[in-house]
Amino acid sequence: MQTEKLLDRFVRDLTPVDPVAVWAHGSLGGGDYQEGRSDLDLIAVLPGPVTTGVLWKVALLHARLRTEPLAAKLHCTYLTPDTLHDTARTHLTWAHEELYKRPVTPVTRRELHAFGRVLHGRAPEGLLPPVSDRELADFVVREQREYWRPTVDKASLWTQDVWVDLGMVTFARATVTVREGRLISKREALDLLPGLGAPVEVVEDIRSRRYDDPAPPTDEWTARRASLARGYLGPAIDALIASGC
């Protein structure tokens, strides 16, 4: 399996920076991973500060991985024991084939505690502070309000598969988190969306692209799908925000 080969090489190549732990989250940890389609979402805990020397080692490691199949799907955020407690703090991250900084969200932290996969070293328990149900719910509601609701109004984005897929699935997952305090997989989200009032044809379109190999969509369907997704998500997000505040 190409995924396991890449993960083994990644952990091996991290040896020069002496990681305390390497964890997988997202679909790779949660059991809904689709090779070649899903991202490989990783967290590495380094023993000390991310100095210039460490930064260069990390950059070189990822540059060397680029020849590996699936390497473009591998995303890793680098924490240290003295920086992993702050959910608002940004951390060195390799994603989308570049280095930048981003936080490790309460959703990611809850995933790591609930079903994180230990690839190397210590488990999340004892290193990573737990996330309360209130903190988790507040975060997903804030993300829906501050990020996804304004995004729904940007019509040009919704002709792209990625925005339809993420927008619909993230909304369903946020709804369950607010109502029940738990996380669900993308497959579970797709199963739940029709019951939440989502247009079934859009849900089945997302499902077919995630799990099958459908023909490319027509321009007519792309435009209709965008309209259906936006027409559903706008009021649905507004209602979720109202219920989750």
PyMOL commands that set and color helices and strands:
alter all, ss='L'
color gray80, all
select helices_A, chain A and resi 2-13+15-17+26-30+52-65+71-73+106-115+133-152+155-159+161-180+186-196+200-211+219-244
alter helices_A, ss='H'
color red, helices_A
select strands_A, chain A and resi 21-25+40-45+74-79+90-95+98-103+117-121
alter strands_A, ss='S'
color yellow, strands_A
deselect
rebuild
show_as cartoon
